[in-house]
Each structure stands twice: as structure tokens, then as C-alpha cells.
């Protein structure tokens, strides 16, 4: 009986020690309160891009990865682009800037 009790206490101690290792692992968090909100949406034949600054490249892909179009843009600030996308289909919009590359999924409505 004592051996079972000692084994149970050892097992419980080992599990709590491994849980402490998991909690103290290195976790990266992002403060979204200071970041500007970036958004892309498609409405009435226009692709709207907000939250980006400066020049960049806008690429439009079908959901299976076929490149449909690309466009070099001098100013991405509140940019609108008229492009006929098929109603009800999903597309991938990829925006390249000097700082980063951001990808969005858009449904054409």
C-alpha cells in the first residue's frame, strides 16, 4: 500500500513539473491596439484596400492559386481598384509593401 502511495505522489509531482515547463515556455504576443487595422473587401465591382501606406503590389489569385491579375500601386492609402470578379467566388488578395506581405481571402459579392 505504501509503495502505491509513493508511486502516486511521484507521478503527481512529475506531471506538475512538466506543466510548469509548458506554462513558462516562450510565447510571442502582438499588441493589436497600436497596429493600424488593415482590410480588403470587394463590393460592386470595386476592390477596396485600407490601412496600407506607400507604394506596393496588389496580386489577385483564384482560390486554387491561379494568378488572375497584378497591379503596381503608387499609393495604397484607401486604394480602390475596379476589377470584375465572378460573383460568389472566393479570391486571395496578396499585398506586397516595403514592410511586409499580407494575404486576405475575399468573396466577390
Secondary structure, DSSP 8 states (H G I E B T S, - for coil): -HHHHHHHHHHHHHHHHHHHHHHTS------TTSS---EEEEETTEEEEES--S-EEEEEEETTS-EEEEEEES--TTEEEE----TT-EEEEEEEESS-EEEEEEE--
